[in-house]
């Protein structure tokens, strides 16, 4: 597609400096810009590229502009990074969307779909499933019975959604993720471990995105819940009856054990592990590879394994790095003390 600078500016409420008819046919990183392309500058450390890049049009944060004119077209905005995201989302929405049920899909007669829904080949849609308007379900997806999928959702190839799970509006689930698998519930008996039936479901609220190769287990009783706006990276395990609030971000390879409750606006780093049956407050930051084994209050910053307050960890780590020298000094002090006592 081809767009002019004036068209782009109208989408993001930007002010044009230069040729409003300058045309772009693609986007590139600012470091490797080429003529006929669009990029953006939102940080001071990239401001030198405003002059040096070959891009024909740049979206630039107003605070970084120091001249009235440039040799390329500038679209001045308050926050170039956010404006560029708006454009990317608009571009995605403008892409051709498929509709209809492709040959080879298994579609139960009791299943219902809204308007402009796409179901790809070799996808299985079970009995009493409902799919909202504009949703896109790619080939080789499995959707169990009584599943509810909201409007404008995207399920990529290989997704598996077990019976009775609920997916809200505007959710994205990436390839090979499993929603609603059994929780890890077993009772020790004299004969060995007896499986505890997992009778609940999983609820993804609106605007949730789940990366590839994740597993979100159904509740033993009741629901495992992922709150509105939460974003889950790849390769993440969320156990049965976990409750995650709104607008959390969880990085790759994190694991959350059963029945833990997590509040809103938290940031959980990669490879973090959180034990079961604890409560994490709001706006907590759990740094990468932390092992959290106790509840956390609002605004806590945690690090280490077992995780402690990040500031306390850093202060103590300074001593840990000098531990060999500290032990040597203590040994010397004890030796000197013994020598004086024996004199």
C-alpha positions in Angstrom: 0.0 0.0 0.0 1.1 3.6 -0.6 0.3 6.4 1.8 1.1 10.1 1.7 2.5 12.1 4.7 -0.8 14.0 5.0 -2.7 10.7 5.2 -0.4 9.4 7.9 -0.6 12.7 9.8 -4.4 12.5 9.8 -4.3 9.1 11.5 -2.1 10.3 14.4 -3.1 14.0 14.7 0.4 15.0 13.6 1.8 18.3 12.3 3.7 18.1 8.9 7.0 19.8 8.4 7.9 19.5 4.7 6.2 17.9 1.7 2.8 16.7 2.7 2.6 14.7 -0.5 5.7 12.6 0.2 4.7 9.0 -0.4 5.8 5.9 1.5 5.3 2.2 0.6 6.8 0.6 3.7 8.3 1.0 7.1 11.9 0.3 8.3 14.0 0.7 11.4 15.5 4.1 11.6 19.1 2.7 11.5 18.5 1.1 8.1 16.1 3.5 6.5 15.6 3.8 2.7 13.9 6.3 0.4 10.2 5.7 0.1 9.9 4.4 3.7 8.6 5.6 7.0 10.3 5.3 10.5 10.1 7.1 13.8 12.3 8.8 16.4 11.1 8.9 20.0 14.3 9.0 22.1 17.2 11.5 22.4 19.8 8.8 21.6 18.3 8.3 18.1 17.9 12.0 17.3 21.0 12.0 15.1 19.1 9.8 12.6 16.7 12.7 12.0 19.3 14.2 9.7 21.2 11.1 8.5 18.4 8.5 7.7 17.4 8.0 4.1 13.7 7.5 5.1 11.4 9.9 3.2 9.1 10.5 6.1 9.8 10.4 9.9 7.4 10.5 12.8 9.3 12.5 15.5 8.5 13.4 19.1 8.2 17.2 19.2 10.7 17.6 22.0 13.5 16.3 19.7 12.9 18.8 16.9 15.5 21.7 16.9 14.9 23.2 13.4 12.0 24.6 11.4 12.9 22.7 8.3 14.5 19.4 7.4 15.6 17.7 4.1 12.8 15.1 4.6 9.2 15.3 5.6 8.7 15.3 9.4 5.4 14.4 11.2 5.7 16.0 14.6 3.7 14.4 17.4 3.8 14.4 21.2 5.0 10.8 21.5 6.4 9.2 18.3 6.5 5.7 19.8 2.9 5.6 20.7 1.9 7.2 17.4 3.8 4.6 15.5 2.0 1.9 17.4 -1.3 3.4 16.4 -0.3 3.3 12.8 0.9 -0.3 13.0 -2.5 -1.3 14.5 -4.4 0.5 11.8 -2.3 -1.1 9.1 -3.0 -4.6 10.6 -6.7 -3.8 10.6 -6.6 -2.8 7.0 -5.1 -6.0 5.9 -7.5 -8.4 4.0 -9.4 -10.5 6.5 -10.8 -13.8 5.5 -14.4 -15.0 6.1 -16.3 -18.2 5.8 -15.6 -21.8 6.7 -12.9 -23.5 4.6 -13.2 -27.0 3.1 -11.9 -29.6 5.5 -13.0 -27.9 8.7 -15.1 -30.0 11.0 -18.0 -27.8 12.1 -20.7 -29.2 14.4 -24.2 -28.4 13.4 -25.0 -26.8 16.8 -22.0 -24.4 16.6 -22.8 -20.8 15.9 -20.6 -18.0 14.4 -21.2 -14.3 14.0 -20.6 -12.2 10.9 -17.4 -12.2 8.9 -15.9 -15.1 10.9 -13.1 -17.2 9.3 -12.6 -20.8 10.2 -9.6 -22.5 8.5 -9.2 -25.9 7.0 -8.8 -28.9 9.4 -10.0 -26.9 12.3 -12.5 -28.7 14.6 -15.3 -26.7 16.1 -17.3 -28.9 18.5 -20.9 -28.8 19.6 -22.5 -25.7 21.0 -19.5 -23.5 20.4 -20.2 -19.8 19.8 -17.8 -17.5 17.9 -18.3 -13.7 17.8 -18.2 -11.4 14.8 -14.9 -10.8 12.9 -13.0 -13.5 14.7 -10.3 -15.3 12.7 -9.6 -19.0 13.5 -6.7 -20.4 11.5 -6.3 -24.0 10.2 -5.7 -26.9 12.6 -7.3 -25.3 15.7 -9.3 -27.5 18.1 -12.2 -25.9 20.0 -14.0 -28.1 22.5 -17.7 -28.2 23.3 -19.5 -25.3 24.8 -16.6 -23.0 24.3 -17.4 -19.3 23.9 -15.2 -17.1 21.8 -15.8 -13.3 21.6 -15.6 -10.8 18.9 -12.6 -9.9 16.8 -10.4 -12.7 18.3 -7.5 -14.4 16.5 -6.6 -18.0 17.1 -3.5 -19.1 15.2 -2.8 -22.6 13.9 -2.3 -25.3 16.5 -4.3 -23.6 19.3 -6.2 -26.1 21.5 -9.2 -24.8 23.6 -10.7 -27.4 25.9 -14.4 -27.8 26.8 -16.3 -24.9 28.5 -13.6 -22.3 28.3 -14.5 -18.7 27.7 -12.5 -16.3 25.5 -13.4 -12.6 25.6 -13.4 -10.0 22.9 -10.2 -8.9 21.0 -8.1 -11.8 22.3 -5.1 -13.2 20.5 -3.8 -16.7 21.1 -0.7 -17.8 19.3 0.2 -21.2 17.9 0.4 -24.4 19.9 -1.0 -22.8 23.1 -3.3 -24.9 25.2 -6.2 -23.3 27.1 -8.0 -25.5 29.6 -5.8 -28.5 30.0 -6.1 -30.4 33.3 -4.5 -28.9 36.4 -1.7 -30.8 38.1 -4.0 -32.3 40.8 -3.2 -35.7 42.4 -4.0 -37.2 45.8 -1.4 -39.5 47.4 -2.9 -42.9 48.4 -1.5 -46.3 49.4 -1.7 -47.4 45.8 0.0 -44.3 44.5 -1.1 -40.9 43.2 -4.9 -40.7 42.4 -6.0 -38.2 39.8 -8.3 -35.4 41.1 -10.9 -34.6 38.3 -10.5 -31.0 37.0 -14.0 -29.8 36.6 -13.6 -26.1 36.1 -12.6 -24.0 33.1 -10.4 -21.1 31.9 -11.7 -17.5 31.4 -9.7 -15.1 29.3 -11.3 -11.6 29.7 -11.2 -9.0 26.9 -8.0 -7.8 25.2 -5.8 -10.7 26.5 -2.9 -11.9 24.4 -1.3 -15.3 25.0 2.0 -16.2 23.2 2.9 -19.5 21.6 3.5 -22.8 23.5 1.8 -21.7 26.7 -0.4 -23.8 29.0 -3.2 -22.4 31.0 -4.8 -25.1 33.2 -8.5 -25.3 34.0 -9.7 -24.9 37.6 -10.3 -28.0 39.7 -13.5 -26.3 40.6 -14.4 -22.8 39.3 -12.3 -20.9 36.9 -8.7 -20.0 36.2 -9.0 -16.3 35.2 -6.8 -14.1 33.1 -7.9 -10.4 33.6 -8.6 -7.8 30.9 -5.6 -6.5 29.0 -3.1 -8.9 30.4 -0.3 -9.9 28.0 1.4 -13.3 28.3 4.6 -14.1 26.5 5.7 -17.5 25.0 6.4 -20.7 27.0 4.5 -19.8 30.2 2.7 -22.2 32.6 -0.3 -21.0 34.5 -1.7 -23.6 36.9 -5.3 -24.4 38.0 -7.4 -21.8 39.8 -4.8 -19.0 39.4 -6.5 -15.5 39.3 -4.6 -12.9 37.4 -5.9 -9.3 37.4 -5.9 -6.6 34.7 -3.1 -5.3 32.6 -0.3 -7.5 33.8 2.7 -8.4 31.6 4.4 -11.8 32.1 7.6 -12.6 30.2 8.7 -15.9 28.7 9.2 -19.1 30.7 7.6 -17.8 33.9 5.5 -20.3 35.9 2.7 -19.6 38.3 1.5 -22.4 40.6 -2.0 -23.2 41.6 -4.5 -20.9 43.4 -2.2 -17.9 43.5 -3.9 -14.5 43.1 -2.2 -11.8 41.2 -3.4 -8.2 41.2 -3.4 -5.5 38.5 -0.6 -3.8 36.5 2.2 -6.2 37.6 5.4 -6.9 35.7 6.7 -10.5 35.9 10.1 -11.1 34.4 11.3 -14.1 32.4 11.9 -17.4 34.1 10.3 -16.1 37.3 8.6 -18.8 39.4 5.7 -18.1 41.8 4.6 -20.7 44.3 0.9 -21.6 44.9 -1.6 -20.2 47.3 0.0 -16.7 47.8 -1.2 -13.3 46.8 0.7 -10.7 44.7 -0.6 -7.1 45.1 -0.8 -4.4 42.5 2.1 -2.8 40.5 4.6 -5.3 41.8 7.8 -5.9 39.8 9.2 -9.4 39.9 12.6 -9.4 38.2 13.8 -12.2 35.9 14.7 -15.6 37.4 13.2 -14.7 40.8 11.7 -17.4 42.9 8.7 -16.0 44.8 7.6 -18.1 47.8 5.6 -15.6 49.8 3.0 -12.9 49.2 4.0 -9.5 48.0 2.5 -6.1 48.8 1.5 -3.3 46.4 4.5 -1.7 44.6 7.1 -4.3 45.9 10.1 -5.0 43.7 11.4 -8.5 44.1 14.6 -10.3 43.1 16.5 -13.4 43.9 15.7 -17.0 44.8 14.0 -17.0 47.2 13.0 -13.5 46.1 13.4 -10.6 48.5 13.2 -6.9 48.2 15.4 -5.9 45.2 17.2 -3.1 47.0 18.0 -5.4 49.9 19.2 -8.1 47.5 21.6 -5.6 45.8 23.0 -4.3 49.1 23.7 -7.9 50.3 25.0 -9.0 46.9 27.9 -6.5 47.3 28.9 -8.4 50.4 28.4 -11.8 48.8 30.9 -10.9 46.1 33.4 -10.1 48.8 32.5 -13.1 50.9 35.9 -14.9 50.4 37.8 -11.8 51.6 35.4 -11.2 54.5 35.9 -14.8 55.7 39.7 -14.5 55.4 39.6 -11.3 57.5 37.4 -13.0 60.1 39.8 -15.9 60.3 42.7 -13.6 60.7 40.9 -11.7 63.4 40.1 -14.9 65.3 43.7 -16.1 65.0 45.1 -12.8 66.2 42.6 -12.9 69.1 43.7 -16.4 70.1 47.3 -15.5 69.9 46.9 -12.5 72.2 44.9 -14.6 74.7 47.8 -17.2 74.7 50.5 -14.7 75.4 
